[in-house]
Amino acid sequence: MSDGPDRRPSPEIFTEAAEILETLSAHLLDAERGLSAGRTDPDTVNALFRGVHTIKGLMGMAGLAPVSTFSHRLEALLDRIRLGKQTFAPDVLDVLFASFDRLGEMIAAAREGTAVPDAASILSQIEGLASEQKAAAAVPLADLIEMSPAQTGVLTEYEEYRLRENLREGRTIARAAAVFPLATFDTDLVALTETLKASGEVISTLPSPSGAGADQISFHLLVATGLSAEGLHGRLASDSRWSSVAVEGLNKMPVSPPPQAELEAAEAGGQAPGPAVPRADAAAHTVRVDIKRLDRLMSLVGELFLLKTDLARTAAEMRSVAGALGYSADLQKTSRVLERKLNELQDRIVEVRLVPIGQIYTRLAQVVRRVSREAGKGVSFQAFGEETELDKLMIEAISDPLIHLIRNAVDHGLETAEERRAAGKPEAGSLFLGAFPLGDHVVLTIEDDGRGIDPERVLATARKRGLIGPDERPDEREILDLLFLPGFSTAETVTEISGRGVGMDVVKRNIAGLSGTVDVETEVGRGTIFTITIPLTLAILRGLVVDVGAETYTIPLHAVSETLMVDSPDVQTIEGQEVFLLRGEPLSLLRLDRLFGLPRIEGEESGREGVLYVVVVGAAEHRLGLVVDRLRGQQEMVVKPIGDALKGVPGIAGATEIGGGRVVLVLDAEALIGEARRKKGESVRR
C-alpha cells in the first residue's frame, strides 16, 4: 500500500526550466557580444535576472533545495549587476557561463533522478565577486529630475538605478502620459512601450490617478532617450495611435549630447530591441505537449494506415465474389477517401512535432566559446538557417554529433593564431553552421576555414594501422570515408578537447541511426565542410516492401533513389565485387540473401528468370544496389526498435508491421552501404 501521494516533480517543471535556461544562455551570449562592443544592454541583464528568478521558483516548487539554493545565489549576483553594484566585466561573464552550465547539469540530473552535481566551487567564485561591489549613489533623485520625493519613492531599486545611470550618461529623461480605454489598455500599453523602446529605454510604467474618464485608465511611462523631449513627442505624433500622448522633459540639469551613433539610432528608431517578452495573448493560444504523447498519437495513425491497407485488400478480394462487385467499388472509394484523410492527419501531426533547429544553436555557440577558450584560439562563429524546422526528437538526437564535429573543427581544424598569420589568414578562425530544407530532408553543414584534411596523410595512417592494404588505390572520397572507422585519428597529440581516436565512427553511426548520411569535402590549407542530411522526421515513414528469399523487409523510401530490373549477363565481377554499369557509372551490388544467410528460392517466387531486381539506395558516390527477389510496393510504416538479439546484425534499423499483424524488419540503407564497402576492402586485401 502506498504511503502517500506520488511527490515526484512534474516533468513539465523540468521542461519549462530547461527551456528558460536555453533562452537565458542566448541572452548571455548577447551580453558577451555587447560587452565586447563596450556596451551593456540593461534589458538583457534584467531578462537574465528574471529568468533565473523563475527557475528558482520552479525548483522550489519541485522540492529541489540544492538547485533552488544555487539559483538564489546566482539570482543575487545578477541582481547586483543590474543594480550597478557589481561591475559587469569579463571575469563576471565567465562565472555566469560556468554557473549556467552547472545549473543545466543540476536540472538534468534532477530530471533523471540521479545525484545532483555539487556547485560549491562555482558558489565560491560567486561569493568572491561579492567583495567587488560598488557603493550606491547618494544624491537624491529629486535633485536631479523634476519629480517629487513621493513620485520617486514608488520606484524600485532597479528603476532608480537605471534612472541614475541614464542621467550619468547624459540622456534625456522624459515622462510620457497616455490614456487608454479599459477594454484594450493591456494591448495598447504593450504597443506604446514597444514604440518607445525604439527610441530609448522604458524605465518605469505606473498607473496615474488623473487624466482618465470612467471607462479609461491613465499611465505614466518614464523614458530615457538620446532625443530631446520635443523630438520624442514628434516621433510619437507621427503615429496616429499616439498623437494624444503627452511628453514632458524631467531633467533639471542641461543634457549633454549623447554619442553620435546613439543619437542616429534613436532618430532612426532603430535601437536594438531588448530580449523578446512573450505576449500574454500568444501564450494563451499555446499548449505544451509532451513529445511522448505525439509519439503515441503517431503510432495510432500508423495502425490506422495498416487497417486501411487491410480494407483495400478486402475490397480487391470482393471483386471475385458473385454479386459483390458493387460493394467492392464502394469499399474501394471509401478506402481512397480514408487514405486522403489519414495522409492529412499524418501531415498535421508531423507539423506539430516540427520545431526550429535554432533551438540548439545557442547550445552549439556555447560549445564554440568554451572549446575555443580551452584551445586558446580566436573563433568567429556564425550560424544560419535557424528557422529551418525539424522533428523535436531529431533535433535532440543530432545535437551530440554536431557538438563533436564542432569541437573537432575548433581543436584540430582551425590553426593557431601564429599558424594563421604565417598562412596569410586572419588570426581568428571562422566556423559556419548552416541548415536548410531539401524536400522531406534537412541538410546541415559545418564549415571551417582551417588547415583542411590531407588525404595522403589519412591514407598513410590507414596503411600504418592495417586498415587498408598496401596495394589498394582508393579515390579521395574513399580515403575521407576512412575518417569514420572506429579508432581512426590523424591527431599527433591527444587533447582534453578531442582527438582521442574515438568519436567520428560514433558520429556516423548516430547519424545513420537517424536514416541520415554524412559527407566530407576538404581542401588542404583552405578548410573542411561536413554535410549531414537527415529526414524531417522518423515518426512515420513510407517504405518499399521487398522479398528476399522467404523473408520480407522494408526499405525507407527516402533512402531509395530508384529501382531497376537488371539482366544477369550485364553484371560484372571486379576485384571480387559484383558491379553493374548504371548510365556509364559503376554501381556496386549487394545480394541481401547472401548477407543475411537466406536460402535462395528458385522459379516463379524469385521473379523473372535471368533478371535481378535492384533497389538503388544512397546518392552520388555513396550509391549501392540491393539485390532482392521481389518488389511488393510502398506502404506507410512506423519504425519500432528491435530487441538485443538483432542489434548486432548489420543493416537492420528496426521493425514495423505491414498489415495482417505481420511484423517485418526495416533495413538501414547507410549501414548496408558501409557493409558493402567493408566487404569490398576485404576482397581486395585477399
C-alpha positions in Angstrom: 0.0 0.0 0.0 1.3 3.5 -0.9 2.5 5.6 2.0 1.1 8.7 0.3 0.7 10.5 -3.0 3.5 10.5 -5.6 5.6 13.5 -4.8 7.9 13.3 -7.7 8.1 16.6 -9.5 6.0 17.0 -12.7 8.1 16.5 -15.9 6.6 19.8 -17.1 8.6 21.7 -14.4 11.9 20.4 -15.8 10.9 21.0 -19.4 9.9 24.6 -18.6 13.2 25.2 -16.6 15.3 23.8 -19.4 13.6 26.0 -22.0 14.1 29.1 -19.8 17.7 28.2 -19.4 18.2 27.8 -23.1 16.7 31.3 -23.6 18.9 32.7 -20.9 22.0 31.2 -22.5 21.2 33.1 -25.7 20.8 36.3 -23.7 24.2 35.6 -22.0 25.8 35.3 -25.5 24.2 38.6 -26.4 25.6 40.2 -23.3 29.1 38.9 -24.2 28.8 40.4 -27.6 27.6 43.7 -26.1 30.4 43.7 -23.6 33.0 43.2 -26.4 31.5 46.3 -28.1 31.7 48.3 -25.0 28.1 48.4 -24.0 25.7 46.6 -21.7 22.0 46.2 -22.6 20.0 46.6 -19.3 17.1 44.7 -20.8 19.3 41.7 -21.4 20.7 41.8 -17.9 17.2 42.2 -16.5 15.9 39.3 -18.6 18.7 37.1 -17.1 17.7 38.1 -13.6 14.0 37.4 -14.2 14.7 34.0 -15.9 16.9 32.8 -13.0 14.3 34.0 -10.5 11.7 31.9 -12.3 13.9 28.8 -12.3 14.5 29.3 -8.6 10.7 29.3 -8.1 10.2 26.2 -10.2 12.9 24.3 -8.4 11.5 25.3 -5.1 8.0 24.0 -6.2 9.7 20.8 -7.1 11.3 20.5 -3.7 14.8 20.5 -5.1 16.5 22.6 -2.4 20.1 22.4 -3.7 19.1 23.6 -7.2 16.8 26.3 -5.8 19.6 27.5 -3.4 22.1 27.7 -6.2 19.6 29.6 -8.4 19.1 32.0 -5.5 22.8 32.8 -5.2 23.0 33.2 -9.0 20.0 35.5 -8.9 21.6 37.6 -6.2 24.7 38.1 -8.4 22.6 39.1 -11.4 20.6 41.5 -9.1 23.9 43.2 -8.1 24.8 43.5 -11.8 21.5 45.0 -12.9 21.6 47.5 -9.9 25.1 48.6 -10.9 26.6 47.3 -7.6 28.7 44.7 -9.5 30.9 45.6 -12.4 29.9 43.6 -15.5 33.4 42.6 -16.5 34.7 39.6 -18.5 35.6 37.6 -15.3 32.0 38.1 -14.1 30.8 36.8 -17.5 32.9 33.7 -17.2 31.4 33.0 -13.8 27.9 33.4 -15.3 28.7 31.0 -18.1 30.0 28.4 -15.7 27.0 28.9 -13.4 24.5 28.4 -16.3 26.4 25.2 -17.4 26.2 23.9 -13.8 22.6 24.9 -13.4 21.7 23.0 -16.6 23.6 19.9 -15.3 21.8 20.1 -12.0 18.3 20.4 -13.6 19.1 17.5 -16.0 20.3 15.3 -13.0 17.2 16.1 -11.0 15.0 15.3 -14.0 16.7 11.9 -14.4 16.6 11.2 -10.7 20.4 10.9 -10.4 22.7 12.7 -7.9 22.7 16.5 -8.4 26.2 17.8 -9.1 28.0 19.8 -6.5 28.1 23.5 -7.0 30.5 24.5 -4.2 33.3 25.6 -6.4 31.1 27.9 -8.5 29.4 29.3 -5.4 32.8 30.3 -4.0 33.5 32.2 -7.3 30.2 34.0 -6.9 30.9 34.9 -3.3 34.4 36.1 -4.4 32.7 38.6 -6.8 30.5 39.9 -4.0 33.6 41.6 -2.5 33.9 43.8 -5.6 30.5 45.5 -5.1 30.4 49.2 -5.8 29.0 51.8 -3.4 25.5 53.1 -4.3 24.9 56.7 -5.3 23.9 59.1 -2.5 22.5 62.2 -4.4 18.6 62.3 -4.0 16.8 61.8 -7.3 14.6 64.8 -6.6 17.8 67.0 -7.0 18.4 65.5 -10.5 14.9 65.4 -12.1 11.6 67.2 -11.9 9.9 64.5 -9.7 8.8 64.9 -6.1 10.1 62.5 -3.4 6.6 61.0 -3.3 6.9 60.2 -7.0 10.5 58.8 -6.9 9.6 56.9 -3.7 7.5 54.4 -5.6 10.3 53.5 -7.9 12.0 50.1 -7.4 15.7 50.0 -6.6 16.4 48.8 -10.1 14.3 51.6 -11.7 16.1 54.1 -9.6 19.5 52.7 -10.7 18.5 52.9 -14.3 17.4 56.5 -13.9 20.7 57.4 -12.3 22.7 55.5 -15.0 20.9 57.2 -17.9 21.4 60.6 -16.2 25.1 59.9 -15.7 25.3 59.1 -19.5 23.7 62.4 -20.4 20.3 61.1 -21.7 17.0 62.9 -21.7 14.6 61.6 -19.0 11.0 62.1 -20.2 7.6 61.3 -18.9 5.0 60.1 -21.5 1.4 60.3 -20.3 -1.1 58.1 -22.1 -4.8 57.4 -21.6 -6.3 54.1 -22.9 -9.8 52.5 -23.0 -10.2 50.0 -20.2 -11.2 47.3 -22.8 -7.9 47.4 -24.7 -5.4 49.1 -22.3 -3.3 45.9 -22.0 -2.5 45.5 -25.7 -2.4 49.3 -26.2 0.2 49.7 -23.4 2.4 46.9 -24.8 2.3 48.6 -28.2 3.2 52.0 -26.9 6.0 50.5 -24.8 7.5 48.8 -27.9 7.2 52.1 -29.8 9.1 54.0 -27.1 11.8 51.3 -26.9 12.7 52.1 -30.5 13.8 55.5 -29.2 15.3 54.6 -25.8 14.8 52.7 -22.6 11.4 52.4 -20.9 12.4 52.6 -17.2 9.1 52.5 -15.4 5.4 52.2 -16.1 2.9 53.3 -13.5 -0.8 53.9 -13.4 -1.7 57.6 -13.0 -4.6 58.8 -10.8 -5.5 61.7 -13.0 -6.5 62.4 -16.6 -8.8 59.4 -17.3 -12.6 59.1 -17.7 -14.8 56.5 -16.1 -14.1 53.8 -18.8 -10.4 54.8 -19.2 -7.1 54.3 -17.4 -4.0 56.6 -17.5 -0.4 55.6 -17.4 2.9 57.5 -16.9 5.9 55.9 -18.7 9.4 57.0 -17.7 11.7 57.0 -20.7 15.4 57.6 -21.2 16.3 58.6 -24.7 19.0 60.2 -26.8 16.4 62.5 -28.3 15.1 65.7 -26.7 11.6 65.6 -25.1 10.3 67.6 -28.2 12.0 65.1 -30.5 10.4 62.1 -28.7 7.0 63.8 -28.8 7.4 64.4 -32.6 8.3 60.8 -33.1 5.1 59.7 -31.3 2.9 62.2 -33.0 3.9 60.8 -36.4 2.0 57.7 -35.5 -1.8 58.4 -35.3 -2.1 55.9 -32.5 0.0 58.0 -30.2 -0.8 61.6 -31.3 -2.6 62.2 -28.0 0.3 61.1 -25.8 1.9 64.0 -23.9 5.6 64.1 -23.4 7.4 66.1 -20.7 11.1 66.5 -20.1 12.2 66.0 -16.5 16.0 66.8 -16.5 16.9 69.6 -14.0 20.5 69.8 -15.4 21.4 70.5 -19.0 21.6 67.3 -21.1 25.0 66.7 -22.7 24.8 65.5 -26.3 24.8 61.7 -26.5 27.3 59.8 -28.6 26.6 60.3 -32.4 25.9 56.7 -33.0 23.3 56.5 -30.3 21.7 59.7 -31.5 21.5 58.4 -35.0 20.0 55.2 -33.8 17.4 57.0 -31.7 16.4 59.4 -34.5 16.1 56.4 -36.9 14.0 54.5 -34.4 16.5 51.7 -34.8 17.8 51.0 -31.3 18.2 47.3 -31.0 15.2 45.8 -29.1 15.7 44.1 -25.8 15.0 40.4 -25.3 11.6 39.4 -26.6 9.0 39.1 -24.0 6.2 36.5 -24.7 2.9 38.3 -25.3 0.1 37.2 -23.0 -2.3 36.7 -25.9 0.2 34.5 -27.7 0.8 32.4 -24.6 -3.0 31.9 -24.2 -3.1 30.1 -27.5 -0.1 27.9 -26.9 -0.3 24.4 -25.3 2.8 22.5 -24.1 2.6 18.9 -25.2 4.9 16.1 -24.2 6.6 14.6 -27.3 5.8 11.1 -26.0 2.1 11.9 -26.4 2.7 12.8 -30.0 4.6 9.5 -30.4 1.6 7.6 -29.2 -0.7 9.5 -31.5 1.6 8.9 -34.5 1.7 5.2 -33.6 -2.1 5.1 -33.7 -2.0 6.8 -37.1 0.4 4.1 -38.3 -2.0 1.4 -37.1 -4.9 3.2 -39.0 -2.8 3.1 -42.1 -2.4 -0.7 -41.7 -6.2 -1.0 -41.3 -6.7 1.0 -44.4 -4.3 -1.4 -46.3 -6.4 -4.4 -45.0 -9.5 -2.6 -46.1 -8.1 -2.1 -49.6 -7.1 -5.7 -49.8 -10.6 -6.8 -48.7 -12.1 -4.6 -51.4 -9.9 -6.2 -54.1 -10.8 -9.7 -52.9 -14.5 -8.9 -53.1 -14.3 -8.4 -56.8 -14.2 -12.2 -57.4 -17.3 -12.7 -55.1 -20.5 -13.1 -57.1 -22.8 -10.2 -56.6 -20.3 -8.2 -54.6 -18.8 -6.1 -57.4 -20.8 -3.0 -56.4 -19.9 -3.4 -52.8 -16.3 -3.7 -53.8 -16.4 -0.4 -55.7 -17.9 1.4 -52.8 -15.4 -0.1 -50.4 -12.5 1.0 -52.6 -13.9 4.5 -52.8 -14.2 4.6 -49.1 -10.6 3.3 -48.8 -9.3 6.1 -51.0 -11.1 8.8 -49.0 -9.8 7.3 -45.8 -6.3 7.3 -47.2 -6.5 11.0 -48.1 -7.8 11.9 -44.6 -5.1 9.8 -42.9 -2.4 11.5 -45.0 -3.8 14.9 -44.0 -3.9 13.8 -40.3 -0.3 12.5 -40.6 0.9 15.8 -42.1 -0.8 17.8 -39.3 0.8 15.7 -36.6 4.2 16.0 -38.2 3.8 19.8 -38.3 3.1 19.8 -34.6 6.4 17.9 -34.0 8.5 20.3 -36.1 10.4 23.0 -34.2 13.1 25.4 -35.4 16.5 23.9 -35.3 17.7 27.2 -33.9 16.7 25.8 -30.5 20.1 24.2 -30.3 22.1 27.0 -31.9 22.7 28.6 -28.5 24.0 25.4 -27.1 26.3 25.0 -30.0 27.5 28.6 -29.8 28.4 28.0 -26.1 30.4 24.9 -27.1 32.4 27.0 -29.6 33.0 29.6 -26.9 34.1 27.1 -24.3 36.3 25.0 -26.7 38.0 28.0 -28.4 39.0 29.3 -24.9 40.3 25.9 -23.9 42.3 25.7 -27.1 43.5 29.3 -26.9 42.1 30.2 -30.3 40.1 33.1 -31.6 37.0 31.8 -33.4 34.3 33.7 -35.2 31.1 31.6 -35.2 28.2 32.3 -37.5 25.0 30.2 -37.7 22.4 30.4 -40.5 19.0 28.8 -41.2 17.9 28.8 -37.5 14.2 28.9 -38.8 14.6 25.5 -40.6 12.2 23.1 -39.0 12.9 19.5 -37.9 11.3 16.9 -35.7 11.9 17.8 -32.0 13.4 14.3 -31.3 15.6 14.6 -34.4 17.0 17.9 -33.1 17.8 16.3 -29.8 19.4 13.3 -31.5 21.5 15.3 -33.9 22.9 17.7 -31.3 25.6 15.3 -30.0 27.1 14.6 -33.5 27.1 18.4 -34.2 28.8 19.1 -30.9 31.5 16.5 -31.7 32.1 17.9 -35.2 32.3 21.5 -33.8 34.7 20.5 -31.1 36.9 18.7 -33.6 36.8 21.6 -36.0 37.9 24.1 -33.4 40.6 21.8 -31.8 42.1 20.3 -35.0 40.6 22.0 -38.0 41.4 25.6 -37.1 45.0 26.7 -36.8 46.6 28.7 -34.0 46.9 32.5 -34.4 50.6 32.1 -35.3 49.9 29.5 -37.9 47.1 31.5 -39.5 49.3 34.7 -39.6 52.0 32.6 -41.4 49.5 31.3 -43.9 48.2 34.9 -44.6 44.9 34.3 -42.9 43.1 36.4 -40.2 44.2 35.5 -36.7 40.6 34.4 -35.8 39.3 31.3 -37.5 35.9 31.2 -39.0 33.3 28.5 -38.3 29.9 28.3 -40.0 26.9 26.3 -39.2 24.0 26.2 -41.7 20.7 24.4 -42.1 18.2 24.4 -45.0 15.3 22.2 -46.0 15.7 19.9 -49.1 12.4 18.2 -49.9 11.5 15.9 -46.9 15.0 16.2 -45.6 17.1 18.8 -43.8 20.7 19.5 -44.7 23.2 20.7 -42.1 26.7 22.0 -42.9 29.6 22.7 -40.6 32.4 24.6 -42.4 35.7 25.9 -41.2 38.5 27.9 -42.9 41.2 25.9 -41.2 44.0 23.7 -42.4 41.9 21.1 -44.1 42.4 17.4 -44.1 45.3 15.9 -46.1 44.1 12.8 -47.9 47.7 11.5 -48.3 48.2 11.7 -44.5 44.9 9.9 -43.9 45.9 7.2 -46.4 49.3 6.8 -44.8 47.8 6.5 -41.3 45.3 3.9 -42.6 48.1 1.8 -44.2 50.1 2.0 -41.0 47.2 0.7 -38.9 46.4 -2.0 -41.4 43.0 -0.6 -42.2 43.8 -0.7 -45.9 46.0 -2.9 -48.0 49.4 -1.7 -49.4 48.2 -2.3 -53.0 44.8 -0.6 -52.6 44.4 2.6 -54.6 41.2 4.3 -53.2 40.0 7.6 -54.6 39.8 10.7 -52.4 36.2 10.1 -51.4 37.0 6.6 -50.2 40.1 7.9 -48.3 38.0 10.5 -46.5 35.5 7.8 -45.5 38.3 6.2 -43.5 37.9 9.0 -41.0 34.7 7.3 -39.8 36.4 4.0 -39.0 36.5 3.1 -35.3 39.6 4.4 -33.6 40.9 6.3 -36.6 42.7 9.6 -35.9 45.5 11.5 -37.5 46.0 13.7 -34.4 49.6 13.7 -33.3 48.7 14.6 -29.8 45.7 13.7 -27.5 44.0 16.8 -26.1 41.3 17.2 -23.4 39.1 18.6 -26.1 39.1 16.0 -28.8 41.4 13.8 -30.9 41.3 10.7 -28.7 40.8 8.4 -31.7 37.2 7.8 -30.9 34.1 9.7 -31.8 33.9 10.1 -35.6 32.7 6.5 -36.0 30.1 7.2 -33.3 29.1 10.4 -35.2 28.4 8.4 -38.4 26.6 5.6 -36.5 24.4 8.1 -34.7 23.5 9.9 -38.0 22.9 6.6 -39.7 20.6 5.7 -36.9 18.5 8.7 -38.0 18.5 7.4 -41.5 20.9 10.1 -42.4 24.2 10.5 -44.2 27.4 12.5 -43.5 29.8 13.6 -46.3 33.2 15.4 -46.1 34.7 17.9 -48.5 38.1 19.3 -47.8 41.0 21.3 -49.4 44.4 21.4 -47.7 45.0 24.9 -46.4 41.5 26.1 -47.2 39.2 24.3 -44.8 36.7 21.4 -44.4 32.9 21.1 -44.8 30.9 18.3 -43.2 27.4 17.9 -44.7 24.8 16.0 -42.8 21.5 15.0 -44.5 18.7 13.7 -42.3 14.9 13.2 -42.8 12.5 15.7 -41.3 11.0 13.1 -39.0 11.2 9.3 -38.4 7.9 9.2 -36.6 6.2 7.7 -39.6 7.7 6.9 -43.0 6.9 5.4 -46.3 8.7 2.2 -47.1 9.4 0.0 -50.1 8.3 -3.6 -49.2 10.6 -6.3 -50.8 11.0 -10.0 -50.6 14.4 -11.7 -50.1 14.1 -15.4 -50.2 11.2 -16.4 -47.9 11.6 -13.2 -45.9 10.0 -9.8 -46.3 11.7 -6.5 -45.5 11.0 -2.8 -45.8 13.4 -0.1 -47.0 12.7 3.6 -46.0 11.7 5.3 -49.2 13.7 8.4 -48.5 16.8 6.2 -48.9 15.7 4.8 -52.3 16.7 6.7 -55.4 15.3 4.2 -58.0 14.5 0.6 -58.7 15.9 -1.4 -61.6 15.5 -4.7 -63.5 19.0 -5.8 -64.5 19.8 -8.7 -66.8 22.1 -11.1 -65.2 24.7 -11.1 -68.1 25.1 -7.3 -67.5 26.5 -7.9 -64.0 30.4 -8.0 -63.9 32.7 -9.0 -61.1 35.6 -6.6 -60.4 38.0 -7.4 -57.6 35.5 -9.8 -56.0 32.7 -7.2 -56.1 29.6 -7.5 -58.3 29.1 -4.3 -60.4 26.6 -3.0 -62.9 27.1 -0.1 -65.1 24.3 2.4 -64.5 24.3 5.2 -67.0 28.0 4.7 -67.5 28.9 4.7 -63.8 29.7 1.5 -61.8 27.1 0.6 -59.2 28.2 -2.0 -56.6 25.6 -4.7 -55.9 24.9 -6.4 -52.6 22.9 -9.6 -52.5 20.8 -9.4 -49.4 20.2 -13.2 -49.4 23.9 -13.8 -49.0 24.4 -11.1 -46.4 21.6 -12.5 -44.2 22.4 -16.1 -45.0 18.9 -16.8 -46.5 18.2 -19.8 -48.8 17.5 -18.9 -52.5 14.1 -19.6 -53.9 14.1 -20.6 -57.5 11.4 -20.4 -60.1 8.4 -18.0 -60.1 8.8 -17.0 -56.5 12.1 -15.3 -57.3 10.8 -13.2 -60.2 11.7 -13.5 -63.9 14.5 -15.9 -64.7 17.8 -14.2 -65.6 16.6 -10.8 -64.2 17.7 -9.2 -61.0 15.5 -6.8 -59.1 17.8 -4.0 -57.8 16.9 -1.3 -55.3 19.4 1.7 -55.6 19.9 3.4 -52.2 22.1 6.3 -51.3 23.3 9.1 -53.6 26.3 10.2 -55.6 29.5 8.3 -54.6 27.6 6.6 -51.8 25.2 4.6 -54.0 24.6 0.8 -53.6 22.3 -1.6 -55.4 20.5 -4.0 -53.1 19.5 -7.2 -55.0 16.1 -8.5 -53.9 13.7 -11.2 -55.2 10.5 -9.2 -55.5 9.2 -5.6 -55.2 5.8 -5.6 -53.4 5.1 -1.9 -53.4 5.1 1.1 -51.0 3.5 1.4 -47.6 3.4 3.7 -44.6 5.3 2.4 -41.6 6.0 3.2 -38.0 9.5 2.0 -37.1 9.8 0.3 -33.7 13.1 -0.5 -32.0 14.5 -4.1 -32.2 15.5 -6.3 -29.3 19.0 -7.0 -28.2 19.1 -10.3 -30.2 19.2 -8.4 -33.5 21.2 -5.4 -32.5 24.4 -7.0 -33.8 23.0 -7.8 -37.2 24.4 -5.4 -39.8 21.9 -3.4 -41.8 18.8 -3.7 -39.5 17.3 -0.4 -38.3 14.1 -1.6 -36.6 10.9 -3.4 -37.2 7.4 -2.5 -38.5 4.0 -4.0 -39.1 2.8 -4.3 -42.7 -0.8 -5.4 -42.3 -2.5 -8.6 -41.1 -0.5 -8.4 -37.9 2.7 -9.3 -39.8 6.0 -7.8 -38.4 9.0 -7.4 -40.7 12.4 -5.9 -40.3 13.3 -2.4 -41.6 16.7 -2.2 -43.4 19.3 0.5 -42.6 20.5 1.7 -46.1 23.5 3.6 -44.7 24.7 0.6 -42.7 24.3 -1.6 -45.7 26.4 0.8 -47.8 29.1 0.6 -45.1 28.9 -3.2 -45.0 29.4 -3.3 -48.8 32.5 -1.1 -48.5 33.9 -3.3 -45.8 33.4 -6.4 -47.9 35.0 -4.7 -50.8 38.1 -3.9 -48.8 38.3 -7.5 -47.5 38.1 -8.9 -51.0 40.8 -6.5 -52.3 43.2 -7.4 -49.3 42.7 -11.1 -50.1 
